[in-house]
Amino acid sequence: MKSPDADQAGAGIRLSVSGIRKSFGGVEVLRGVDLDIVGGSVVALLGENGAGKSTLVKIIAGDYQPDAGAITIEGTAHSSLNPVTARRLGVRMIFQEIADAPTLTVAENISLGAWPGRRGFVAWRTVKKRAREALERLGVDLDLDAPVGDLSVGERQVVEIARAVVDRANYLILDEPTAALSSTESERLFGYVAALREQGTGVVYITHRLDEVRAVADRVVVLRDGNLVLEADAKTTDRRELVSAMVGREISEVRRPEAVLVPDDAEPLMRLRGAGSTGAFDRIDLDLRAGEVLALYGKVGSGAGEVVQALFGVRKLDAGTVEMEGEAVKLRGPAQAIEHGIGLLPADRQRESAFTMLSLAENLAAPSWPRLAKHGFITRRVEAEAYWRWHGVLNVRSRDDAGQELGTLSGGNQQKVLLGRWLERHARVLLLIEPTRGVDVGAREEIYRSIRALAAEGVAVLVSTSDYEEVVQVADRAVVIARGEIVARLAADEIETKRLIEEVGG
């Protein structure tokens, strides 16, 4: 039921951008884009990485200034906004990377940046009162005194949304909000978005997960190469039409690869026996053979990602053994793992893997510096040669410049460069955690092809993912993990969407 003040909050409230253009370094990334955000409705904003989505919403939020065009809020036109003005006018953006204060409480985080009080004193009763009211509006029950750092990712995201409620946000932009959530947490998030819509908030919902569009949105807008190429009813537009608009061509539906059937008696390249890590997983047995892709499938927090972290030495094993080619090894850190021919692509490439301010060549060559260096020195020319060895193989879309900063590429192309690291390092075992998180559908197919090609060259690939479609598209075998333990082992002919969902428990 719509709240009593919903009509007043939403009726007639409209944010419109018209003719928005923006260039970076002479490259035009937005080419005259129009978009309406209406109170009491949700618009899904789609597009491949590099299509212009992030630039557009950052202009609306005041982080970037447009080169041309106007932003009209409640009848008043603005040539540009800054973050303070945008916030005052009711615009809030919640980024994929949560920006909270982990050591502060839930109540304190909800008032973060807008403390109630006078003369330098915080009104702590008001802090709790407004937090309680904001969470009630969302239908959420959280301990107001709990440190936010102790919450799950989904709960921390709710705290961010509650902060926007306290700020009286009329327009809320959500950037890939379910990227790190389990299916259950995602369903809850859809409920929070629906509650905000009923209360008159206009929501922009950015996602790469096309199945979410019908679940959460009223309208869908697609950007491609800086142009708005589709605006349609979210409930009546099918997946194929969305994909075609995003990439400008037809893309195949989810399908199984031709499985690589490695003989059961083939000696594993890597073996894990009785492995356990306190609070994460227990009694894990795995065999990983050269030339195959093994998927560890589980919801976020199931322990699947933590198993992979342990195999790269970034998480301590409290029990069990790891063997490489039949010999026990101790992986006390990434350096030792790399020496054993193991490479890792972590889930959070921005924080754990990518050097976004360094060049493409430096990023790709980094694990191979000892081998590439001569007399202790490494040159830009040598790094560039390493980069160009894999640029075409991985189809990295960038300027014709190995010195281009990694951070200027889309997420999918950054991931390809980081994958190239382990091609150059001649890794025998490749560990991937959520390899296509935040990556568009076109880049996903290319990354999947690269993974399959690596396996065909004899690399043993272990993929940890919470995306069942990913398992279907890349895996020769699958191991399902729930609550830190293996609950199913699936051969190639058993890997299908329905079975995966059933085994993981929804």
N, C-alpha and C positions, 0 to 999 in steps of 0.2 A: 504494500500500500504506500502511496506517495505521501511524504510528510506534509504537514499543513503549510509549511513555508516553501514547499518545492516550487509551486507555480510562481511565487514571487521571486524566488532565487533564479529560476531558469527562464521564465518567460521573457522574450525579447533580448536576452543577453546573448551577444554574438561577438566572436572574435574572428575577423577576416584578414587574411593576407592576400594582397593582389599584386601581380606583376613582379614578384620577388626575384631579383637577380643577385648572384654572388660569385665572385671569382677569387681564386687563390693562385698567386704566381702566374697570372696570365691564363689559367685554366678555368673556364666557366663551369661551375658545379651546379648552379641553379639558373634556369633559363626562362624566367617569367612565370613563376609558379603561383597559382591561386589556391587558397584553401579556406574553408569555413569551419569554425568550431562552434557548435550551437549548444547552449545550456540544456542539460537533460538528455544528451545523446553521446554515443561513443563512435569515434571514427578510427578505424584501423589503418595505419600508415605502413605500407609495404614497399619493398624495393630491394634490389641486390645491394650488397655493400658497395659504396661508392656512388649510389644512385642520387644522393643528396638529402636523404632523410635526416641525418644528424645535423647537417648544416641548417636545414629548414627549421627544425625545432629549436636549435640554439639561437637562431634569429628571433623566434617568437619569445624565447626566455630571456633575451637581452644579452646573451654571451657573445654573439656576433652581430655586426651591423651590416645591413644589406647594401649593395651598390646601387640598387634601384628598387622601386616599389613602395608599398605602404602597408602598415599594420593598423587596422581599425578596431578599436575596442569600445563597445557600447556607444557607437556613433562618433567617436573622436579618432581622427586619423593621426598616426605617428610615422614619421619617416624612418625612425629606428627607436629601439628601447635599450636601456641598460638593465642589469639584473635587479637593481633596487626599484626602478620604475616598474618593471614587469611584475615584480612581486607585489608592489603596492596596488597594481591594477588587477591582481587576482590570478596571476600566472605562476604555476609551480611546476618544476620538472624533477622527476625522480629517476636518477640514472641507474644503469645496470649495476654499476659498482656502488654499493650502499655507502652513503656518507653519514655515518652516525658516530657517536662517541661511546665506544664499547664499555668504558668503565663507569659511565653514568647510568642512572636508572631509566626504566621505561618512561616514567613521568617526566624526568629531566630532559630526556631526548625529545619528547614531544614538544617541549617548550624551547628547545635549543635555538638560540638566535633571536628569540622574542620573549625574554624573561618578563613575567609580570612583576610589578613592584614600583616603588618610588624611592628617589634619593639614593640609589645605589643598593637598596635592600631588596632581595627577592621575596615575593609573597609565596611562600612554599605551600600554603593551603590552596592557593589559587592554581599553582602548578599541578597539584594532584587533582583538583576539581576539573580543570579544563582537560587534563589527560583522560580522566574517567568519562567525561562527556563525549570526547572525540571517539574513544573506543566503543562507547555505547552506540554512537551513530553508525559505526561499522559493524556492530553486532559481534564484537570481539571481547573476550575475557582474558586479560593478561595481568600478571602481578605487577603493579605499578612500581614496586620497590626492587624488582629484579634487575640486575645489571644487564644491559642490552647485549653485551658480549656473551652472555650465557644462553641467549635465545637461538632458535634455529634461523636459517636464512629467511624462511617465509615469515616468521614472526618479526624479524627485524624490518622486513619490507612493510609489514603492517604499521609498525611504529613510524616509518617514513611517511606513509599515507596519512596517518593520524596527525602528524605534524602539519601536513598540508591542510587538513580539515581545520585545525586550530588557526592556521593562517587565513582562513576564510577564502581558500582558493576557489575561484569560479571556473578555472581552466587548469586541468591537470594533465601533464604529459608523462606517460610511463614508457620508459625505454627498455625493451626486452625484459619485462618484469618476471617472466617465468623461466628465464634461462637457467637458473640454478635451483629451481623448485621441483619437488616431486609432483606426481600427478594429483595426489590428494591436496597438497598445498596450492597447486594451480587452480583446482576447483574452488578452493576457499577464496583465492584472489578474485576469481570471476564474480563471486558473491559480493565482495567488497566494492568492486567496480560497479556492479549493478545497483548497490545501495547508494553510491555517490551519484549515479545517473538519476535515480529516483528523487534525490534531493536537489537536483537541478544543476549539477556540475557537468561541464563539457569536458570530455576525456579524449585525448589522443593516445592511441595504444599502438606502439611500435612492436612488431614481432616478425620473426622468420618462420614461426610455426603456423602453417596455413590452416591447420585444423582448429586453431583458436579463433579464427576470424568470425565464423558463424556463432561460436559460443559466446562471444563477448561484445561484438560490434553491431551497430546499426548500418553504418556506411563503411565502404572500403575505398581507399585511395592508393594508387600505385604510382611511384616515381620510377623513371628509367632515364639514365644519362641526364639528370637534371630537369627533365620534363615530366609534367603530369600526364600520364598516358591512359589512366583508367580511373573513373569514379563511378561507383555502382552500389546497389543494395547488397549489404553483406550477407543477407539470408538467402539470396537467390543466385549469387555468383559462385560458380563451381571452382574447384581447385585448378583444373586444367586452364580455365580462363585467367585465373590469377597468375599462374606460373608463366603462361604465354606473355602476359602483359609485362611481367617483371624482367624476363630475359629476352623478349623479342623473338622467341622461337618456341617450338614444341619441345618439351622435355619428357622423357619417359617416366612412367609411374614406378612406384616401388617394385623392385624385382630382385630375385635372388641371383647372385653371380654363379657362374659355373664352379661348383665346389672343388677344392683341391683335396683329394682323398689320400692323406699321408697314412701309410700302413701303421696299424696299431702297435706293431713291434718295432717301429723305427725308433732309434735312440733319440730321446728329447734333447734339444739344444739347451733348454733350461727346465729345471724341475724344482717344484716347491712341495715340501712335505711337512704336514703338521704345523703349518705356520700360524702364528698368532701375534696380535699386537693389542695390548690392553685397551679396552674401550672401543676397538674398531672392528676386529675380525678374529676368528678362532678356527682352528682345525682345517686349514685350507690346503688342499692337495691340487697341484696343477702340473700338467706336462705341456710344454710349448715346443713344437717341432719346427724345424727350418722349412720354409716354403708355405706355411699356412697362416691364416688369420684366425686367432682365437678371441672371441668377445666375452668380456665379463659384463653381464647385464644386471643392473640393480638400480633401485631408486636412489636419489641423492641421499647420502647418509647410510646407505646399506653396507658399506665397507668395501665396495668394488674399487673405488678410486684409491682407497687407502692400501689395498693389496698392491696395486701398481706402484704407489709411492715407496712401499717397502722394498720392492725389487730394484729401485733406483737409489736406495740408501738414504732417502730423505725422511723415512719413518722407521723407528726401531722395531725390529722383530724381537718379541719376548720369548718366543718358542718356535721350534721347527728349524728346518734347514733349507738352504738354497744351493742347487748344484748347477754348474755349467759344464756340459759335455761329460757328465758323470763324476765331476770333482766338486767337493764342497767348497763354497766360497763365502767369505764374510764381506758383506756390502755395508761398510761403515759410513759411506758418503758418496755423493755423485761422482767424485773423481775416481774412486775405485770402480764404480759401475761402468764409467766410460772406458776405463782401461780394459775391462772385460768385454767390451764391444756392445754395451747397452746404451741406448739413447732414449730420451724422454721428451714428450710434448705434454706439459701440464695443462690442466683445465684453464687456469688463469694465466694466459700468455703475457698479459700486460705486466703483472707483478712478479711472475716467477720464471719468465723465459725471455721475453723480448727486451732488447735494448732500443727503445723507440727513437731515441735521439741519435743513435748511431746509424751508419749506412747499411744498405742491403748487404753489401759485400762483407762488412765487419760482422754483421749478425750471422750470416751463413757460415763464415769461416771460423767463428769463435772456438768451437770445440776442437778444431784442427790446427790451432795456432802452433802447438809444439811441433807438429809434423811439417807445417808449411814454413816455419821460421828457418832462417839460415844464420848461423853464428849468433843465435839469440835475438835476431831482428826479423820482423815481418814487414813487408812493403804493401802499399795500397795496390800495386800492380798484381802481386801474388794473390791478394784477397779478391781482387776483381776477377782474375782468371778462375778462381774457385767458384765465384758466383755465376759466371757465364757458363760454366760446365753444366749447371742445373737450371738455369733460368728458363731455357726452352723446354727442357724435359718436364718441368712442373707447370709450364704455361703461366708464369708470373706476369701479371698485368701491371706494368709500371712504365715510367719514362725510360728511355734508352740510356740509363745512367746507373752504374753500380754504386755510385756515391749518393744516390737518393736516400733520404732518411726513411727508415722502416715505418715510423709513425705516420707517414703521409699515405701509406697504402691502406686499402680496405682490410677488414679483418680476415677475409678469406685469403687474400694474397699475402698478408703477414704470415698466416699459418703455413702457406706453401714455402715461404723462405725458411721458416723454422724447420720444416720437414727436410728441406735441402741440407740443413746442417748435418743430419745423420746420414744422408747419401754421401756427402763429402767425407764424413768420418768413417765410412764403410762399417756402419753399425751392423752387427749380426742379429741383435734383438732390438726391436723398436717398441717402446711402450707409449701408448697414447691414452690420455684421459680426456673425455668429451671433445674429440678432435674437431667437431664442426659446431660447437657451441657459438652462437652469435654469427654464424656464417650463412649466407644466402643459398638458395636452392641450386643456382648455377655453379657456384664455387664448391658446394658439397659434392656434386657429381665428380668434379675434377679431383677433389681430395680423395674420394673413394677410389677413383681410377688409379691414383698414385699409390694408395695403400695396396691395392691388388697387384699393381706392377712390381712393388717392392717384394711382396711375397713370391711373385713369379721368379724373381731373381735370387731366391733362397733365403731372404730375410724372414725371421720369425717375428710375427707381429701380434702384440697383445693390446686389444682395445677395451678400455673401460668406458661404458656409456650408460646413460639413463634413457636413451632414445631407442625405442624398439625398432623403428624404421632403420636406424643405423645398423643394428645387428643384422637385420634382414638383408641389407645391401652389401655388407662387407665380410660377414663371418663364414668360415668353413665349419667351425664348431662354436658352441656357446655354452657358457657356464653361468647359471643364474644364482645371484647372491641376495639374501635377505637377512636382515638383522645380524650381519657379520658372519653368516655361515652359508655354505653351498646348499641350495635346495633342489637344483636340477642340473643335469648335464645333457645337452642336446646335440645330436649328430646333425649333419647337413640337412637331411631330409625331414628333420623335426623342427627346423627353425622357421617359424611363421608367427605373425603378429599375435594371433589369438593365443597361441601356446605360451608365448613370452609373457603376455599380460596375466594369464592364469597362474603361471608358475611364480611370478614375482608378487602375486597377491593384489592384483588390480593395478 
